[in-house]
Amino acid sequence: MTDPYGAIRNGHGPGVRKVSLPLGTVVIRAERVNGRTLECRYVKIKMEGPTGLRWMLYARWWWERNRGPVPRGQLVLHLDGDTMNDAPENLALGTPGDKAVLPHIRDEAWARAQYDRASQASQEVTRFRGKLHRLDFVHPTYWYPALDEVGVVFNIPFRRRKPLLEAFGIDTREYPPNGAARAILAKLDPNVTRPVRGRDLKSGILSTYIRYDPELEAGSHGTLEAWEEARIRTLRGTPVWELALRAAKTDLRKR
């Protein structure tokens, strides 16, 4: 198909773009931009000098010849998004910000999808950073599940003690309204998770426990030592481990 601007496909023979073609030659290049292949026209404006300065985007070249210089910091934009549509009515000056906004104006459904995807990614990053922060910082008033038998505290904070017990399969039907659940706690099996306050993790026997996040697969000090890894290995695949993973994935606001 003949190009309406007389452009030829780039690369017709080795080195033709750099040496052989005369001034004013228009070529079509294919470029990768944000994972997409875009075609656009370039016109040759110099025969010598750096290779990158011998060619100019056809749209900019036409604008400077017919409407004046392009101000610093601005671009010649294709209003319909088609970089091969160099018709004068499809060209306009704008900033790089305008170039980013135009696709959202042209396609509202695509813009909404992009917004939703960015919002979801932002939420995931925020949650991940929150988990990393909670791995380094123990909230003194929150409750943490401890396994006394193996000396491990799961780094899964709960705002209240009752949801922690329920998350690990403990019957709370007799849990008193005032929260004083000593009777329930006294009946807990040593192999079952015991709720402990965050402020107690830095003192007494609890200070020797491994604090581990099963979802991030990391301890509070980063890499686990061999003896610590051995303890965690005994828990992987057990019912309490599966319950811990499920609790870790629950939104903190629901704990």
Secondary structure, 3 states (H helix, E strand, C coil): CCCCCCCEECCCCCCHHHHHCCCCCEEEEEEEECCEEEEEEEEECCCCCCHHHCEEEHHHHHHHHHCCCCCCCCEEEECCCCCCCCCHHHEEEECHHHHHHHHHHHCHHHHHHHHHHHHHHHHHHHHHHHHHHHHHCCCCCCEEEEECCCCEEECCCECCHHHHHHHCCCCCCCCCCCCCCHHHHHCCCCCCCEEEEHHHCCCHHHHHCEEEECCCCEECCECCCHHHHHHHHHHCCCHHHHHHHHHHCCCHHHC
